[in-house]
Amino acid sequence: MATSSQTPTVLPLSEALSPQRKSYMAALSLAETIMSEALALPSSFDVNVHPWTPNSPELRFYFHHDVPGLRQFRDDQMLTESMTEREDGSVYIEAVRDDVNGVRVVAWTLSDAKSSAVAA
């Protein structure tokens, strides 16, 4: 049986995926692992893969006014914490690890000014 010269070539899945799609899949896979193992669960999380940086996926985990939860997550995921006091007196707390299997992981929360949990 002869094959037509017009038969489309089927690429392996790894070659068919765009860099942005690959980054989404890597970030979602990591999120699944983190969420299945995390002792402290976030209020929500976002996956960001911008078209202008398709090879730089980012997971952002939000802990709604939950400093202890953020810090448990920080310790579990080996993130580095920083704090910034905002003009209104609230404190933005962010914990970051720039490369977890090719994905940037960020956990963050806001805290009221002078909260005892922030000082801990």
Protein Blocks (a to p, Z undefined) as FASTA:
>chain_A
ZZdfkbccdddfklmpcfklmmmmmmmmmmmmmmmmpmbdcfbdcddddfklmmlccddd
ddehilklmmmmmmmnopacdddddfkopacdddddfbgghiacdddddddehiaklmZZ
